[in-house]
Amino acid sequence: YRFLVPTIVHADVRLESKAVGMKSDVLIVEQAGESLLNGRNPYAIAYDHGPLARWPAATRNHFPYLPGIFVVGLARVVAGATAWTDARIVYLVVSLAIAVPTIMRSTAPEAWRLRVFQVMFVLVTGAPLVFTSGKEVLVLALVLACLVALQRGHAIASGVSMGMAAAMHQLTWVIIPFIALIPSKGAVTSGRRVAAIAASLAIAVVVPFLLWDAGAF
């Protein structure tokens, strides 16, 4: 209730009033998704029209995220402007879909599993991020999925989860070298293999945009 209802209400009110305050993170992800669907490079255009028109030039002319995040912005373009296609709602739904099964599969004690959910979605550590943007919580959910899959010996699932996170947010790359240092032990697969899968997937997502316009990227 503390994170879900306010986010849905705010996303709905946004449809009725252009004066509703919100972070530029949400708007620029949605507009970047629209640009990509229309065949334009999201890194090479200025968002001078639409909801970002009143923002400073530095915000309108710069897309600060990796291309994996475009998937979130596409929902509003494909399904239309509704409360449920608000980028924050998409972030939240996908984050829950990843985090909840991951937490349930974890071998951690029940009390710790509950606390992880609270930290990500209920307490002040995560709930405000859900309301204002949501991308950080989605990235954390993917990193959590990577670690739990690694612990359970599922190298491909672990690497893909981390690769998706690394394709969305630059700071996730800081974690990959530490994953690579994890040795295989019992059911725990080699961290080096997981890191290789993750880096390969993230690079595969980034390279097309680098080739499209390296300067803009």
Secondary structure, 3 states (H helix, E strand, C coil): CCCHHHHHHHHHHHHHCCCCCCCHHHHHHHHHHHHHHCCCCCCCCCCCCHHHCCCCHHHHCCCCCCHHHHHHHHHHHHHCCCHHHCHHHHHHHHHHHHHHHHHHHCCCCHHHHHHHHHHHHHCCCCHHHHHHCCHHHHHHHHHHHHHHHHHCCCHHHHHHHHHHHHCCCHHHHHCHHHHHCCCCECCECCHHHHHHHHHHHHHHHHHHHHHHCCCCC
